[in-house]
Amino acid sequence: MHLNQEDIALFFNLWYALFYSINCKHKIVEQFEKPIYGDYVDKKPFIIMRKELWANPVLIDEFLASDGAMLSKEEKSKTLRSYRH
């Protein structure tokens, strides 16, 4: 699958928003700064949080109900699809 630049940016913006929101609420990783697409991002915190996310997919629903409420229907759909496969 090849994504264009717009889809790549959308993916990472959604990914970062999801993980930042989850970490703010559940403090999975200490000292996790809000990631910004285009800036250097350490992958280690994402690996740790990803394991937590796979074990607790309800975290996606929490995100979509709170911080994710600002997302468009398309963005919400893409967020759910990327984690429920």
Steps between C-alpha positions, in 0.01 A plus 500: 500500500636838401374813667527851362650776715159621613400154625837451668462829687141410598610160628779638716290790631229253605754253639671771705172645628379155607818408683539840663141490624536146634822586679357818654216302654678178594864609555645198320829672412662764719605829344324449169488829313231568244637366171485716189503354151815606321707526819725223630300257714651231721336167409553334841200662676277408206605136520415490870165673452416290195517184714260661748269604218486150348421357844229763565328607176239683710763775520420582138134547589599723793709713267225530240245595768719768658803650325405334172165680498672773300576257216295482184296187427763396245783540752308302763435225249869484405601491867271205569602312184871533569472343845229244453669293228 
